[in-house]
Amino acid sequence: EHQLAQSGGGSVQPGGSLIISCAISGFLVDGSDMGWFRQTPANECELVSTFERTGRMVSGDSMKGRVTVSRDRAANTLHLQMNNLRPEDTAVYYCVRPNSRWHSMPAIQSLGSCLDPSFGLWGQGTQVTVST
């Protein structure tokens, strides 16, 4: 069974950093395009970053320059490192394996909703709260 199990995240002060991990079951992190989205308190599903199987990543406008995505082949896990966090980064973060490869899709900055199974396979979500 294909599954994504997230861990990490939590609460941090502005300017801080967090890592969210996405443990993959049923397929290899090397063999799939992956990505990260976030559901904001305003219920918007925003792109955080794409991650192609080649290792290429493209961050969304909302977090450009402040995120890095990496993979651990031995642990079959994807990681999202977020730096210089701001209160507006407070959201539920999701890893996703899209049903189509990123290069075959139009460039997007958001989806109608996170957890849409027609878009891909989703992790369970991880809360990130940025506040003083």
N, C-alpha and C positions, 0 to 999 in steps of 0.2 A: 504494500500500500504506500502510495506517495504521500508524504506528510512534511510539514514545516513546523518546527517547534522553536519558539522564540524564548530568549532569556536576556536578562540584563535590563538596561534602562533604569528608571526610578526618578528621584528628585535631585536637582542640582541648582546651585546659585547661578545667576547670570555670569557669563564668561567662562563657565566650567565646561567640562567634557564628559561624554558618556559613550559607552559602547553597547550596542545591541547585537546579539548573536542569533543566528537562524540555523538550527541543526536540521539537516536534510535526511530524510529516509526514503528509500525506494528508488532513488536515482542519484546520479553523481553531480556534485557541484561543478565539476569540470565540463560536464556535457550539456549544460543548460544555460540559457540566458536567465538572469535573475533581476530583481529590482527591489526598491523600497518606496513605499508611499506613506503618507500620514493623514489621519483623519483629525481635522482641527475641531476645536469647540464649536465653531460655526458650521460644522458638518461638511466641510469641503475636503475632498480627497485629493491631496496634492502630491505630485511626484517629488520624491527626495533624491533618488538617483537610479539610473539604469546601471546594469552590469552585464556586459556581454560575455559569452563563453570565452572570447579571446582575451578577456581581462580589461577591455576598454569600458570605462564608465563615463556617464554624462550626468552631472548633477542638475536637479531642477533649479529654477530661478530662486525659489524660496530659501535654498541653503547653499547656493553656489559658493564654492571656495571654502566651505566649512565642513564638508563631509568627505570621507574616504571609505570606499568599499573594498574589502579584501576577502580572500577565501583561504580556508585551511583545508587542503586536500586530504590530509591524514584524518582529520576529524569530520570531513564532509560537511563543513559548516561555512556559512557566509557571515561576515561581520560588517557592521556599520559603525564607523567612528565619527562622532559629531563633536565639533570644537566650537568654542566661542558662542555657547548657546545663549539664546535670548528668550525673554518671556513669551514672545510670539511663536517660539518653537514648541510650546506646550501642545501636546497632541498624543494620539495613539498611533504608534508606528507599526507598519506591517511589512514583512518581507513577502515577496510574491515571485512565483515562476509563471511568467506570462505564457499564454497558449501559443503565441506567435513570437518570432524573433523580433528584437527591437528594430533591426534595420528594415524589416518588412512592414513596419507600422509608420503612420504619420507621426511626426514629433508631437508629443503631448506634454502638458504641464499638470494636467489633472484628469480625474475620471469622474463620472457621475456619482459613483459610490465605491468605497473600498469594499473588499470582500465579495465583489461581483464574480461569481464563478465563470461567467462567460469570458472574463478577461484572463483568468488564470487560477493557479493554486495559491492559496493565501495561508500565512501563518496566523496564529491566534491573536496577535496584536500585543503591544507592550506600551504601557503608559510612560510618557516622559513629561515631567513637570519642571518648569524653570521658573524659580521665584526666589525672592530675598527672604 
